Amino acid sequence: MEDQERLFTISVLTENKAGLLNGVTIIFTRRKLNIESINVSETEVEGVSRYTIVLKTTRHKAELVVKQIRKLIEVLGAFLYEEDGIYYQELGMFKLPTEVFLNGNTIETLVRNKGARILVIEEDHIVIEKTGHRAEIEELFSLLKPFGLLEFVRSGRIAISKSKRKTDTFIRELEAENLKNL
């Protein structure tokens, strides 16, 4: 059976160093893989960052990318996940003209029914926030667009693995392994 393209999430633990993002993304560029989303944030371990990268590709190509990322000096670990191996969310923000809220409670009801919330109310616009999976955010986008959507932005995926592995434990084990190899 041919390896089908599907979404994969790559979680990369790195030292918090300038310029590393370029080193990571060039691996995808060389392999002509498009990054669907990327998020970089601090972790619970001081000095360690987590890159959450989503791409649509085959398992084989995703595995090759992870192997290549692991070779970067500042990378402490890189892990490949399918959708069922992680908990994940994205965030969408929608800016609409305030006047659409003054014409009854249609928008307000829609926002509540879709699990979104009003974040900001200004004289000329209202900002709505929706946290969820991409499909949920895209659905709300399509429902709000006819009401004169002024702006829309969606974050990259953030994800936590379902494994019981703790980041600090992984790093301690890695440091112990490095000491043995000296």
N, C-alpha and C positions, 0 to 999 in steps of 0.2 A: 504494500500500500504506500502510495506517495505521501510524503510529509506535507500536510496541509498548513497553509498560513493561518495563524490565529494570534490573539494577543498574549504577550508574555510580559511579566513584570520582572525587572532586574533590580535587585537591591545591592548597592555597593557601599561598603563601609570604608572610609578613607581618613587619612590625617587631614586636618583642616589647613590646607595650604593653597596659596594663590596659584592660579594657572592650571590647576588640576582638571577643571571642567573642560578646558580645551583638549587636554590629553585623553580624556574619556570620550568626548564627542567625535574626535578624529577617527577613532576606531570604527564608529558607525559610518562615517563619511567614506572611509576607504573601502568598506564592504557594501557601499551604496544602499544602506538601510536608513529608512526614515524614522526618526524618533517621534512617536505619537505625542508623548508628553515627558517632561523631565522636571523633577523637583529636588532641590538640595536643601537640607536643613541640618541643624545640630541634632545630636542624639543625647541620650541620658548620660553618656560618657564624655567628660570634658576633653576637648581637642579632637573629637571624632565627629565626622559628618556622614550623613546618609544620603546617597543619591537614589531616587526612585525613578526608574526609567521604564517607559512603556513602549513597546514596539510590536508591530504586526509582522510576523515572519514565520518561518518554519522552525521546528524545535532544533534541528541540526544547526541552522544558522545562528539561532539564539545561543546555543551551547558554545559555538565557536567564539562568539563575541564575549561571552562571560570568561572563557579561558584567556582571551587576549587582555581583557580588563584586569584580570588577576595578576598579570605580568607587570603592571605599572607599579613602580616602587612605593608610591604613597598609598596604594590600595591595600587595605587590611583583609578584606574579604569581599567576594562577589557571589551572589546567589540568584538562581533562576527560579521563578515561580509561575505556575499556571494560575488561572483565576481562582480555582478552588483551594489554593494553598495560602491565600492571604485574606486579610480583612482590608478593604480599601474604600476610599471616598474621594470625591472631588467637590469643589465649591464653585457655584455659579453666582454671578451678580448681574442684576438687570436694572437699568435705569429707565424709568417711564415718566412721562409728563404727569404732574400732579392732577391736572384736569381730568384724566381718565378715571381717577378715584372719586371725583365729585359727581359722576353720572351713575349713581347707584352703587350697590355693593358687589357687582359682578367680579371685578378684579380682586377685591378683598377675599371673597369666597373662593375664587380660583387659587389664590395664594395659599390660603389655609388648607384647602383640599389637597394640594400638592406638597404639603409639608414644608413650605417655604415660610419666610417671615419678612416683615418689613423692617429694614435695617435703619433707614434714614428717611425722614420726611422734611423736605425743603419747600420753599414757596413755589418753585417751578418744576421740581422733580421729586420722585420717590425712588429709593433704592431697595430692591428686594434681594434677599439672599436665599439660596437653596443649596443644601448639602445633600449629596447622594451619589449614585452611580451616573456615569455619563448619559445613559439613555434617559434617566429621570430629568436631568438638567436640560437635555435637548428637547424633551417633550414640553417642559415648561417654556422653553425658548419659543417653540413653535406656537404655543397657546398665547404668549404675550406679544409676539411680533405684530399681529394685526392691531394692537392697541397703541402703536406708535413708539415702539421700543427705541430709545435714544442711544443706549449703549449696552453692550453685553460683553462679559469676560468670563472665562472658565479657567480654573486653576488646573495644574497638572495633578495627576493622581498622587495621593499619599497612601502608604500601605504599611501594614505590620504583618509579619508572617504568623501563621497559625502554629508554628513550631514552638516548643517550650524553651528554645535556646534564648539565653539572655545575652545582650550585647557585651556587657562587661565581662561575663564569664568567657565568651568567645575570645575577647581580646587578651584576657589573662592566659588562656590556653595557647594562643598564638605567640605571646611573649615567651612563655615557658618553652615552647617548641623552638623558637629562635635562639634561646640561650643554649639549648642542647646541641644545636647545629654550629655553635661557635667553636 
